Amino acid sequence: MRIRKLKTLTAAVLVVLCVLWEPENAYATVTNADAFNDIAWTEVFSDPLQSTKGVVQSMCATEDYIITIENTSSGNTEPDTVSAYYKNTTDANGNPVTQYSLAKRVKDTDWEHGNGMAYDSRTKLIYVAPYSNLTASNRGVLFVMDPNTLEKVNTIHISDSWNVL
């Protein structure tokens, strides 16, 4: 009997909390290129493209690195170039490094343009959204990248009916 009353009381408290709790509205506004007018830019580093047809498709940042995917070519399955640059003045082990200098570069995976990347600080992994899906099995997937090795460690299949972008 005491457990039943406790369950009833718990359920009543949850209902009251749900009624009183009003989620905060969040939204974003899409702007245009005019948002960048009259901004003073300071170049902190530059790095040449690794391919004559290369285009940096996406970038993200982890605690230690700024990572880019340079798409090598849109018409084939040639591996793309992934580069990691030191975000800080020390590496992950605390050793001094030149901020923004190249930490690692690999060219062993076709990231299918890699049109979007997001770093999850909880899992310590990067999720890459392909675009072109030249390889049929990559349709509707996210690629999972290890930010320390820049290697593909997994694929997450989301949908057969559309590309993930």
C-alpha positions in Angstrom: 0.0 0.0 0.0 2.8 2.4 0.8 4.5 1.7 -2.5 1.2 2.4 -4.4 0.9 5.8 -2.6 4.5 6.6 -3.4 4.0 5.8 -7.1 0.8 7.9 -7.2 2.6 10.8 -5.5 5.5 10.5 -8.0 3.2 10.5 -11.0 1.3 13.5 -9.6 4.6 15.5 -9.1 5.7 14.6 -12.7 2.3 15.8 -14.1 2.6 19.1 -12.2 6.2 19.6 -13.3 5.2 18.9 -17.0 2.3 21.4 -16.8 4.4 24.1 -15.1 7.5 23.6 -17.2 7.4 25.7 -20.4 10.2 24.9 -22.8 12.1 27.9 -24.0 11.7 28.8 -27.6 14.9 28.6 -29.7 15.3 29.7 -33.2 17.9 30.9 -35.7 17.7 33.4 -38.5 19.3 32.7 -41.9 21.0 35.8 -43.3 22.9 36.5 -46.5 26.4 37.4 -47.5 25.8 41.0 -46.4 26.4 39.9 -42.9 30.1 39.7 -43.7 30.3 43.3 -45.0 32.5 45.8 -43.1 34.1 43.1 -40.9 37.8 43.4 -40.3 39.4 40.0 -40.9 42.8 38.9 -39.7 44.4 35.9 -41.3 45.9 33.6 -38.6 47.2 30.9 -40.9 46.8 29.5 -44.4 47.6 26.1 -46.0 47.6 25.3 -49.7 45.1 22.9 -51.2 46.5 19.4 -51.6 44.9 18.7 -54.9 44.7 20.8 -58.1 40.9 20.2 -58.1 40.6 20.3 -54.3 37.9 22.2 -52.4 37.6 22.4 -48.7 34.1 21.0 -48.1 33.7 21.2 -44.4 35.5 21.9 -41.1 35.0 21.4 -37.4 36.9 21.9 -34.2 37.6 19.5 -31.3 39.3 20.4 -28.0 42.7 19.9 -29.7 42.3 20.4 -33.4 40.7 22.3 -36.3 39.9 19.6 -38.9 39.1 20.0 -42.6 38.0 17.7 -45.4 39.3 18.7 -48.8 37.3 17.0 -51.5 39.7 15.8 -54.1 37.3 15.3 -57.0 33.5 15.2 -57.5 33.6 12.6 -60.3 35.3 9.6 -58.8 35.9 7.8 -55.5 39.5 9.0 -55.1 40.3 9.5 -51.4 39.9 13.0 -49.9 42.4 14.8 -47.8 41.7 15.3 -44.1 43.9 17.7 -42.2 44.1 18.4 -38.5 45.7 21.7 -37.3 46.6 22.4 -33.7 43.9 24.5 -32.1 46.0 25.4 -29.1 49.6 26.3 -28.3 50.1 22.8 -26.7 49.2 19.4 -28.0 47.0 16.9 -26.2 49.9 15.8 -24.1 50.8 19.3 -23.1 53.8 19.7 -25.3 54.3 23.1 -26.9 53.3 23.4 -30.6 52.8 26.2 -33.0 49.1 27.1 -32.9 47.4 26.4 -36.2 50.3 24.4 -37.6 49.6 21.1 -39.3 49.3 18.2 -36.7 48.3 15.4 -39.1 47.1 14.8 -42.6 45.7 11.6 -44.2 44.4 10.7 -47.6 42.9 7.2 -47.3 39.1 7.6 -47.4 36.6 8.9 -49.9 34.3 10.9 -47.6 31.9 11.5 -50.6 32.5 15.3 -50.4 32.1 15.3 -46.6 29.7 18.3 -46.9 29.2 18.6 -43.2 31.0 17.6 -40.0 30.1 17.8 -36.4 32.2 17.0 -33.3 30.5 15.3 -30.4 32.5 16.2 -27.2 30.6 13.5 -25.3 31.6 10.6 -27.6 34.9 12.3 -28.8 34.0 11.4 -32.4 33.3 13.4 -35.6 30.2 12.7 -37.6 30.5 13.4 -41.3 27.6 13.9 -43.7 28.4 12.7 -47.2 26.7 14.3 -50.2 27.2 12.6 -53.6 27.0 8.9 -52.6 28.9 7.7 -55.5 29.1 4.4 -53.7 25.5 3.1 -53.4 26.0 1.7 -49.9 26.8 5.2 -48.6 23.3 6.5 -49.4 21.6 7.6 -46.2 24.6 7.2 -43.9 26.8 9.2 -41.6 30.5 8.4 -41.5 32.1 8.4 -38.1 35.7 9.8 -37.8 38.2 9.5 -35.0 39.6 13.0 -34.6 43.0 11.8 -33.4 43.7 9.4 -36.3 41.5 11.0 -38.9 40.3 7.6 -39.9 36.8 6.4 -40.6 35.8 4.1 -37.7 32.2 3.4 -38.4 29.2 4.1 -40.5 25.7 4.9 -39.2 22.9 4.0 -41.5 19.9 6.4 -41.1 17.7 6.1 -44.2 17.4 4.3 -47.5 15.2 7.0 -49.0 17.4 10.1 -48.8 21.0 11.4 -48.5 22.1 12.8 -45.2 23.4 16.3 -45.6 
